[in-house]
Amino acid sequence: MNQADHKQKLLYVDDEILNLYLFREYFQNEYKVIVAQSGQEAIEELEENEDIQFVISDMRMPKMNGLEFIAKAQEIRPNITYCILTGYDLTPDIEKAIGEKKVARYFSKPFDPTEIRLFLSAGNGE
């Protein structure tokens, strides 16, 4: 068993390929980072990887936004910590999802790796 087998799995969803590469680069030492370029692709990753602990999703994506993806994802994986990442202001929809405990945390773009690391390591939003 190598060290990667012991890392927690983190799924990052974003329609911008550059952001996927950057995110993986920032977090690959601490987590096994799985990336998906759409909500549908992310759902498939969740179905294939039952041991994903964290999901961070971009909010604005074509076809399925971050909250729509999280709502579908929670039907198959309700015990994961879900977070939203957005380059826009905190919207009433995101605030409502946080209030209803559907989303554990909201992060702004450009993302701050230190802020995300601290959140993930400090009790995982539970």
C-alpha positions in Angstrom: 0.0 0.0 0.0 1.4 3.3 -0.9 0.8 6.7 0.8 -1.8 7.7 -1.8 -4.0 4.8 -0.5 -4.3 6.5 2.8 -5.3 10.0 1.6 -8.9 11.1 1.9 -10.6 11.6 -1.5 -11.7 15.1 -2.5 -13.9 15.7 -5.6 -13.6 19.1 -7.3 -16.1 20.1 -9.9 -15.5 23.0 -12.3 -16.3 23.6 -16.0 -13.0 25.5 -16.4 -10.1 23.1 -17.1 -7.4 25.5 -15.8 -9.2 25.6 -12.4 -9.2 21.8 -12.3 -5.5 21.6 -12.9 -4.8 24.4 -10.4 -6.9 22.8 -7.7 -5.3 19.4 -8.2 -1.9 20.9 -8.0 -2.6 22.7 -4.8 -4.1 19.8 -2.9 -2.6 16.6 -4.4 -0.1 16.3 -1.5 -2.8 16.1 1.2 -5.7 14.5 -0.7 -6.4 12.2 -3.6 -8.0 14.8 -5.8 -10.6 13.6 -8.3 -11.8 16.2 -10.8 -14.9 16.5 -12.9 -15.7 19.1 -15.6 -19.5 18.9 -15.2 -22.2 18.0 -12.7 -23.0 14.9 -14.6 -19.4 13.8 -14.7 -19.2 14.4 -11.0 -22.3 12.3 -10.3 -20.5 9.4 -12.2 -17.4 9.9 -10.1 -19.5 9.7 -6.9 -21.1 6.5 -8.1 -17.7 5.0 -8.9 -15.9 6.2 -5.7 -17.8 5.4 -2.6 -15.1 6.7 -0.3 -15.1 10.3 -1.4 -15.3 12.5 1.8 -15.4 16.0 0.4 -16.9 17.7 -2.6 -16.2 21.2 -3.7 -18.2 22.5 -6.6 -18.1 25.6 -8.7 -21.5 27.3 -8.6 -21.9 28.6 -12.2 -21.6 25.7 -14.7 -23.5 25.0 -17.9 -26.4 22.5 -17.8 -26.3 22.0 -14.0 -25.2 24.6 -11.5 -23.4 23.7 -8.3 -26.5 23.7 -6.1 -28.4 21.5 -8.6 -25.4 19.1 -8.7 -25.2 19.0 -4.9 -28.9 18.3 -4.6 -28.6 15.3 -7.0 -25.3 14.1 -5.4 -26.9 14.1 -1.9 -29.5 11.6 -3.1 -26.7 9.1 -3.7 -24.1 10.3 -1.2 -25.8 12.1 1.7 -22.9 11.8 4.2 -20.3 13.8 2.3 -19.2 17.3 3.2 -20.3 19.6 0.2 -19.0 23.1 -0.4 -19.6 25.7 -3.1 -17.0 27.8 -4.8 -18.0 30.9 -6.7 -16.5 33.9 -8.3 -19.7 35.9 -7.6 -21.4 37.2 -4.5 -23.0 35.0 -2.0 -26.5 34.5 -3.4 -29.8 33.9 -1.5 -29.8 30.3 -2.9 -26.4 29.6 -1.5 -27.3 31.1 1.8 -30.4 29.0 2.0 -28.5 25.8 1.1 -26.0 26.6 3.9 -28.8 27.3 6.3 -30.5 24.0 5.5 -27.1 22.2 6.0 -27.0 21.1 2.3 -23.8 23.0 1.8 -21.2 23.1 4.6 -19.3 26.1 3.4 -19.0 28.7 0.6 -15.6 29.8 -0.8 -14.8 32.7 -3.1 -12.9 32.5 -6.4 -10.1 32.9 -6.8 -9.9 30.2 -4.1 -7.5 30.5 -1.2 -5.8 27.1 -0.7 -5.1 27.9 2.9 -8.7 28.7 3.7 -9.9 25.5 2.1 -7.2 23.4 3.9 -8.1 24.9 7.3 -11.8 24.1 6.7 -11.2 20.5 5.6 -8.9 19.7 8.4 -10.9 21.4 11.2 -13.7 19.0 11.6 -14.8 18.8 8.0 -17.9 20.9 8.4 -19.7 18.4 10.4 
